[in-house]
Amino acid sequence: MNSIVVESIHLALRTLRRNALRTFLSILGTAIGITSIVVIMSAGQSVKAIFDSTLTMFGTNFIQVEIKVPNTSHTSSENAGGIAEGISITSLSLDDKEDIEKLANITGSYGAVVGQAAVISPYREKRYTYYAVSHEFDYIDTGEIAEGRFYNDEEEESLSRVVVLGKNVAETLFPNQSTMGQTVKIQKQSFRVIGVFKERGSVAFFDMDELMYIPLKTAHKRLLGFDHLMTIIAQVKDPSLSDATAEEMGRVVRDNHEITDPDKDDFAVMTQEEAADLVNGILDGVTLVLGIIASIALVVGGVGIMNIMYVAVSERIFEIGLRKAVGANGRSIRTQFLIEAIVITLLGGIAGITLAITLIAVLFFVAGYLGFDWPFAISASSIWLSLVFSTFVGLFFGYFPAKRASQLHPVTALTNQIS
């Protein structure tokens, strides 16, 4: 290594130790910015892992058909806003489901509608979300029954009032009680409990244990008063043919709905891979924006370092003049002050990364203690990015004070006057 650089590093470290409080405050400002960047980007990775697990929660190798506002993109705010504002799409039906099942690469499917209702047991009353699904859900979904069973085709066709409860629903409605054979009232109608799911946990901020499952046709006739679907989940035989199968499904539903212009589709077809890409794209965008916002703190820390370095130059004018008088050139003076700034930001970067890892670990253990499945993920790219960015901040904000120091005239400096 160049002897000038080595000497400058030794001088920088001695100077930083002499001004411990000033150095600590400078490092703290950088560390806060680095911590924010690493935590945010790592949290983004954790959320992506959660959403990836969501895609397999209702089955694997599937293609989804769901309602959509015509003349809008499936992923657009216009579609989401229209559905939220109450635009009713009633064309997706069980006929569509049956026709989709005739395709060669489809092994099965189920239709679904989501609703909410007040639920009353002999012990508690609470409002819950129910997932009204056709009986095929039992063969496609990956959830396991802890007690009892799922409803069958005959019970759905006969509009039986039976219900399968999520773990938390069962424990809340029947505290310390046997659940099987008990009766609950949903919208003032009595339903018999025939099964309870094993614990599934929270996935994508959605507690799977807080759901109830009701036969689709029972919900249609007895609770909702309509017979259309919100979504159809179809399981594929060969995942490598998912894209071609999705196109076939689109043609089948389009023909059923007598639609000739794809722009007027009142449905959207999405493969599992497309769903993953969509979610990951959104999360990457959100993470990037939050990371940029967090980096502002690092820039503010850089401004603080620049101001402190200007103060350091003013305090060490005599030292600068003396070094120049004995032969030091402007380059070595500039290098010394630049290295001091870089050392501060690198120390801040290391401290910030250490603090970030600690916070991520604490979040992981706290989430686990609360029963939330939060993956422990540390973004390696954020660590490298933070170190590179902190070095750049040191170079950029340290350059101007270093340049001023290097331009001081030795005679003027020795008389403690700034030219």
Disulfide bonds with the S-S distance in Angstrom:
none
